[in-house]
Amino acid sequence: MDGTLLRGRSSFPYFAVMAFELGGILRLLVLVLAAPLVGLLYYFVSESAGIQILIFVAFCGVRVSRIESVARAVLPKFYSTDLHSESWRVFSACGRRCVLTANPTVMVEPFLKDFLGVDLVLGTEISVTESGRATGLVGRTGVLVGRRKADALKNAFGDVSPEIGLGDRLTDLPFMSLCKEGYMVPPNPAVEAVAIDKLPKPEQNSKFYICRLSCGGPVSGSNFAIKIAENFELLLLLE
């Protein structure tokens, strides 16, 4: 998703928004302080280990219903302004559309389904307690990267090969090899974003500027969180 369907190659700013909306400035601060460890794990140990830290800090102890509410009410404003125009042109022309992502399903599914009309979202599943709170850990299938993306695709489609697969990094090659055609999306910071009025369900956009969460205040607070995350991320060269 990041770097393929979205112009930005990092999910860190979006986790920052979630952390701020779910736990205020304190949880956001913990996430920012954990960023060097995330970068170290991501680049030198494993991609999945870095993502697990982001999930733990952003979600640990929070009710899943609140995570879903924030993801539905706040994140679409930011995702919709970062859609990769070239990838979207290909993706939107497909009949049945499926997104494979290392991001938690609960975090990205509302935007992908409600605003882009995606048919199927296969993402990382988070572990939940009996009382409905996120443990901060991931489910038994782990973080959806590398071979796990390919396994998820096989489980969803069986012996049917998808027509086109889009990816942006080497760990996407296993699932792309299962598609009839595979294309790598090269990094291009200059690529234009898709205009909001070009989205398949633009009527949803009116919600962006009027939403106010009982737990986090107006969307403007999330603008603050994402700016901090983006500036700190530049120093760490996180992707």
KEMAR-704585 format. One record per residue (C-alpha): residue in three letters; residue number from 1; x, y, z. Coordinates in Angstrom, 1 decimal, decimal comma. Each point is the difference from the previous one (the first is absolute). Example, Ala and Ser with C-alpha at 12.3 -4.5 7.8 and 13.67 -1.06 7.14 Angstrom:
["ALA"; 1; [12,3; -4,5; 7,8]],
["SER"; 2; [1,4; 3,4; -0,7]],
//
This chain:
["MET"; 1; [0,0; 0,0; 0,0]],
["ASP"; 2; [2,7; 2,5; 1,1]],
["GLY"; 3; [2,1; 0,8; -3,1]],
["THR"; 4; [-2,4; -1,7; -2,3]],
["LEU"; 5; [-3,5; 1,3; 0,3]],
["LEU"; 6; [1,2; 2,9; 2,1]],
["ARG"; 7; [2,8; 2,4; -1,0]],
["GLY"; 8; [1,7; -0,2; 3,4]],
["ARG"; 9; [2,1; -3,1; 0,6]],
["SER"; 10; [-0,5; 0,0; 3,8]],
["SER"; 11; [-2,9; -0,8; 2,3]],
["PHE"; 12; [1,7; 1,8; 2,9]],
["PRO"; 13; [-1,9; 3,3; -0,3]],
["TYR"; 14; [-3,3; -1,9; 0,0]],
["PHE"; 15; [0,9; -2,0; 3,1]],
["ALA"; 16; [0,8; 3,4; 1,5]],
["VAL"; 17; [-3,5; 1,2; -0,7]],
["MET"; 18; [-1,4; -3,1; 1,6]],
["ALA"; 19; [2,2; 0,3; 3,0]],
["PHE"; 20; [-1,0; 3,6; 0,6]],
["GLU"; 21; [-3,7; -0,5; -0,5]],
["LEU"; 22; [0,0; -3,2; 2,2]],
["GLY"; 23; [2,3; 1,1; 2,8]],
["GLY"; 24; [0,7; 3,7; -0,4]],
["ILE"; 25; [3,4; 1,7; 0,0]],
["LEU"; 26; [1,6; -2,5; 2,4]],
["ARG"; 27; [-0,6; -3,0; -2,3]],
["LEU"; 28; [1,2; 2,0; -2,9]],
["LEU"; 29; [3,1; 0,9; 1,8]],
["VAL"; 30; [0,7; -3,6; 0,8]],
["LEU"; 31; [-0,4; -0,9; -3,7]],
["VAL"; 32; [2,4; 2,7; -1,0]],
["LEU"; 33; [2,6; -1,1; 2,5]],
["ALA"; 34; [-0,4; -3,6; -1,2]],
["ALA"; 35; [0,7; 1,1; -3,6]],
["PRO"; 36; [3,8; -0,6; 0,1]],
["LEU"; 37; [-0,7; -3,6; 1,2]],
["VAL"; 38; [-2,6; -0,5; -2,7]],
["GLY"; 39; [2,4; 1,2; -2,7]],
["LEU"; 40; [2,8; -2,3; 1,4]],
["LEU"; 41; [-2,2; -3,0; 0,0]],
["TYR"; 42; [-1,7; 0,8; -3,3]],
["TYR"; 43; [3,3; 0,4; -2,0]],
["PHE"; 44; [2,4; -2,4; 1,8]],
["VAL"; 45; [-2,1; -2,7; 1,6]],
["SER"; 46; [-3,4; -0,4; -1,7]],
["GLU"; 47; [-2,7; 2,1; -1,5]],
["SER"; 48; [-2,6; -1,7; 2,1]],
["ALA"; 49; [1,8; 0,6; 3,3]],
["GLY"; 50; [0,0; 3,8; -0,6]],
["ILE"; 51; [-3,7; -0,1; -0,9]],
["GLN"; 52; [-0,8; -2,0; 3,2]],
["ILE"; 53; [1,5; 2,8; 2,1]],
["LEU"; 54; [-2,2; 2,6; -1,7]],
["ILE"; 55; [-3,1; -2,2; 0,6]],
["PHE"; 56; [0,9; -0,6; 3,6]],
["VAL"; 57; [0,6; 3,7; 0,9]],
["ALA"; 58; [-3,0; 1,3; -1,9]],
["PHE"; 59; [-2,6; -2,6; 1,0]],
["CYS"; 60; [0,9; -1,7; 3,3]],
["GLY"; 61; [-2,8; 0,1; 2,5]],
["VAL"; 62; [-2,5; 1,8; -2,3]],
["ARG"; 63; [-3,4; -1,3; -0,7]],
["VAL"; 64; [-0,3; -1,3; -3,6]],
["SER"; 65; [-3,2; 1,9; -0,4]],
["ARG"; 66; [1,9; 3,3; 0,7]],
["ILE"; 67; [2,7; -1,0; -2,5]],
["GLU"; 68; [-2,7; -0,6; -2,6]],
["SER"; 69; [-1,7; 3,3; 0,7]],
["VAL"; 70; [3,2; 2,0; -0,3]],
["ALA"; 71; [1,0; -1,9; -3,2]],
["ARG"; 72; [-3,4; 0,8; -1,5]],
["ALA"; 73; [-0,3; 3,6; 1,1]],
["VAL"; 74; [3,5; 1,4; -0,3]],
["LEU"; 75; [2,4; -2,0; -2,2]],
["PRO"; 76; [-2,0; 0,4; -3,3]],
["LYS"; 77; [0,8; 3,8; 0,0]],
["PHE"; 78; [3,7; -0,8; -0,1]],
["TYR"; 79; [-0,1; -3,1; -2,2]],
["SER"; 80; [-2,2; 1,7; -2,6]],
["THR"; 81; [2,5; 2,8; -0,6]],
["ASP"; 82; [2,9; -2,4; -0,6]],
["LEU"; 83; [-1,4; -2,3; -2,6]],
["HIS"; 84; [2,6; -0,8; -2,7]],
["SER"; 85; [-1,6; 1,2; -3,3]],
["GLU"; 86; [1,8; -2,5; -2,3]],
["SER"; 87; [-0,6; -3,0; 2,2]],
["TRP"; 88; [-3,6; 1,0; 0,5]],
["ARG"; 89; [-0,6; 0,2; -3,7]],
["VAL"; 90; [1,0; -3,6; -0,3]],
["PHE"; 91; [-1,7; -1,2; 3,2]],
["SER"; 92; [-3,3; 1,8; -0,7]],
["ALA"; 93; [-0,2; -1,6; -3,4]],
["CYS"; 94; [-0,1; -3,5; 1,5]],
["GLY"; 95; [-3,3; -1,9; 0,6]],
["ARG"; 96; [0,4; -1,6; 3,3]],
["ARG"; 97; [2,6; 1,9; 2,1]],
["CYS"; 98; [2,0; -1,5; 2,9]],
["VAL"; 99; [2,6; 1,7; 2,2]],
["LEU"; 100; [2,7; -2,0; 1,8]],
["THR"; 101; [1,7; 2,1; 2,7]],
["ALA"; 102; [2,2; -0,4; 3,0]],
["ASN"; 103; [-2,1; 2,7; 1,7]],
["PRO"; 104; [-2,6; -1,2; 2,5]],
["THR"; 105; [-3,3; -0,9; -1,7]],
["VAL"; 106; [-2,0; 1,9; 2,6]],
["MET"; 107; [2,0; 3,2; -0,8]],
["VAL"; 108; [-0,3; 0,0; -3,8]],
["GLU"; 109; [-3,1; -1,9; -0,9]],
["PRO"; 110; [-2,5; 2,9; 0,6]],
["PHE"; 111; [1,7; 2,3; -2,4]],
["LEU"; 112; [0,7; -2,7; -2,7]],
["LYS"; 113; [-3,5; -1,4; 0,0]],
["ASP"; 114; [-2,1; 3,1; 0,8]],
["PHE"; 115; [1,9; 2,6; -2,1]],
["LEU"; 116; [1,8; -2,0; -2,8]],
["GLY"; 117; [-2,5; -2,8; -0,4]],
["VAL"; 118; [2,5; -2,8; 0,6]],
["ASP"; 119; [-1,6; -3,4; 0,1]],
["LEU"; 120; [2,5; -1,8; 2,2]],
["VAL"; 121; [2,6; 1,2; 2,5]],
["LEU"; 122; [2,6; -2,5; 1,2]],
["GLY"; 123; [2,1; 1,6; 2,8]],
["THR"; 124; [1,7; -0,8; 3,3]],
["GLU"; 125; [-2,5; -1,1; 2,6]],
["ILE"; 126; [0,5; 1,2; 3,5]],
["SER"; 127; [-0,4; -2,1; 3,2]],
["VAL"; 128; [-3,0; 0,9; 2,1]],
["THR"; 129; [-0,9; -0,9; 3,6]],
["GLU"; 130; [-3,3; -1,5; 1,0]],
["SER"; 131; [-1,1; 3,4; 1,2]],
["GLY"; 132; [0,6; 1,5; -3,5]],
["ARG"; 133; [3,3; 1,8; 0,7]],
["ALA"; 134; [3,0; -0,2; -2,3]],
["THR"; 135; [3,0; -1,8; 1,6]],
["GLY"; 136; [2,5; 1,9; -2,2]],
["LEU"; 137; [1,0; -3,3; -1,5]],
["VAL"; 138; [-0,9; -1,4; -3,4]],
["GLY"; 139; [-2,1; -3,1; -0,8]],
["ARG"; 140; [1,3; -3,5; -0,7]],
["THR"; 141; [0,6; 0,8; -3,7]],
["GLY"; 142; [2,5; 2,7; 0,9]],
["VAL"; 143; [0,8; 3,2; -1,8]],
["LEU"; 144; [-1,0; -0,3; -3,7]],
["VAL"; 145; [3,3; 0,4; -1,7]],
["GLY"; 146; [2,0; -2,2; -2,5]],
["ARG"; 147; [-1,2; -3,5; -0,2]],
["ARG"; 148; [-2,9; 0,7; 2,3]],
["LYS"; 149; [-1,5; 2,3; -2,6]],
["ALA"; 150; [0,3; -2,8; -2,6]],
["ASP"; 151; [-1,7; -2,5; 2,4]],
["ALA"; 152; [-2,8; 2,4; 0,7]],
["LEU"; 153; [-0,6; 0,5; -3,7]],
["LYS"; 154; [0,0; -3,8; -0,6]],
["ASN"; 155; [-2,5; -0,5; 2,8]],
["ALA"; 156; [-2,3; 2,8; -1,4]],
["PHE"; 157; [0,1; -0,9; -3,7]],
["GLY"; 158; [0,9; -3,7; 0,0]],
["ASP"; 159; [1,3; -1,2; -3,4]],
["VAL"; 160; [-1,3; 3,2; -1,7]],
["SER"; 161; [2,9; 2,4; -1,0]],
["PRO"; 162; [-0,8; 3,7; 0,4]],
["GLU"; 163; [0,4; 1,9; -3,3]],
["ILE"; 164; [2,3; 2,8; 1,3]],
["GLY"; 165; [2,2; 0,3; 3,1]],
["LEU"; 166; [1,5; 3,4; 1,1]],
["GLY"; 167; [2,8; 0,3; 2,5]],
["ASP"; 168; [2,8; 2,3; 1,0]],
["ARG"; 169; [2,7; -2,0; 1,8]],
["LEU"; 170; [1,8; -3,3; -0,2]],
["THR"; 171; [-2,1; -1,6; 2,7]],
["ASP"; 172; [-3,0; 0,4; -2,4]],
["LEU"; 173; [1,5; -2,4; -2,6]],
["PRO"; 174; [-1,4; -3,2; 1,5]],
["PHE"; 175; [-3,6; 1,1; -0,4]],
["MET"; 176; [0,6; 1,8; -3,3]],
["SER"; 177; [1,4; -3,3; -1,4]],
["LEU"; 178; [-3,5; -1,5; 0,5]],
["CYS"; 179; [-1,6; 2,6; -2,3]],
["LYS"; 180; [-0,2; -0,2; -3,8]],
["GLU"; 181; [1,8; 3,3; -0,2]],
["GLY"; 182; [2,0; 1,8; 2,6]],
["TYR"; 183; [1,3; 3,6; 0,1]],
["MET"; 184; [2,3; 1,8; 2,4]],
["VAL"; 185; [-1,0; 3,6; 0,9]],
["PRO"; 186; [3,3; 2,0; 0,1]],
["PRO"; 187; [0,4; 2,7; 2,7]],
["ASN"; 188; [-1,0; 3,3; -1,5]],
["PRO"; 189; [-0,6; 2,8; 2,6]],
["ALA"; 190; [-1,0; 2,3; -2,9]],
["VAL"; 191; [-3,0; -2,1; -1,1]],
["GLU"; 192; [-3,3; 1,8; 0,3]],
["ALA"; 193; [-2,7; -1,1; 2,5]],
["VAL"; 194; [-3,4; -0,9; -1,2]],
["ALA"; 195; [-2,5; 2,9; 0,3]],
["ILE"; 196; [-2,6; -0,7; 2,8]],
["ASP"; 197; [-2,9; 0,5; -2,4]],
["LYS"; 198; [1,4; -2,8; -2,2]],
["LEU"; 199; [-0,5; -2,6; 2,8]],
["PRO"; 200; [-2,8; -2,5; -0,7]],
["LYS"; 201; [-2,0; 1,0; 3,1]],
["PRO"; 202; [0,6; 3,8; 0,3]],
["GLU"; 203; [-3,2; 0,5; 2,0]],
["GLN"; 204; [1,9; -1,4; 3,0]],
["ASN"; 205; [2,4; 2,9; 0,0]],
["SER"; 206; [-2,3; 2,3; 1,9]],
["LYS"; 207; [0,7; -2,0; 3,1]],
["PHE"; 208; [3,6; 1,0; 0,0]],
["TYR"; 209; [-0,4; 3,5; 1,3]],
["ILE"; 210; [-2,9; -0,4; 2,4]],
["CYS"; 211; [1,0; -3,1; 1,9]],
["ARG"; 212; [0,9; 0,4; 3,6]],
["LEU"; 213; [0,8; -3,1; 2,1]],
["SER"; 214; [-1,0; -0,2; 3,6]],
["CYS"; 215; [3,5; -1,3; 0,8]],
["GLY"; 216; [2,2; 2,2; -2,2]],
["GLY"; 217; [-1,6; 3,3; -1,0]],
["PRO"; 218; [0,0; 1,5; -3,5]],
["VAL"; 219; [1,9; -1,2; -3,0]],
["SER"; 220; [2,3; 3,0; 0,4]],
["GLY"; 221; [1,7; -1,8; 2,9]],
["SER"; 222; [0,9; -2,8; -2,3]],
["ASN"; 223; [1,6; 2,5; -2,4]],
["PHE"; 224; [2,3; 0,9; 2,9]],
["ALA"; 225; [0,8; -3,6; 0,6]],
["ILE"; 226; [0,8; -0,8; -3,6]],
["LYS"; 227; [2,2; 3,0; -0,4]],
["ILE"; 228; [2,1; -1,0; 2,9]],
["ALA"; 229; [0,3; -3,6; -1,3]],
["GLU"; 230; [1,0; 1,2; -3,5]],
["ASN"; 231; [2,7; 2,4; 1,3]],
["PHE"; 232; [1,4; -2,6; 2,3]],
["GLU"; 233; [-0,1; -2,7; -2,7]],
["LEU"; 234; [2,1; 2,1; -2,3]],
["LEU"; 235; [2,8; 0,0; 2,6]],
["LEU"; 236; [-0,1; -3,8; 0,3]],
["LEU"; 237; [-0,5; -0,6; -3,8]],
["LEU"; 238; [-2,7; -2,5; 0,8]],
["GLU"; 239; [-1,8; -1,4; -3,0]],
//
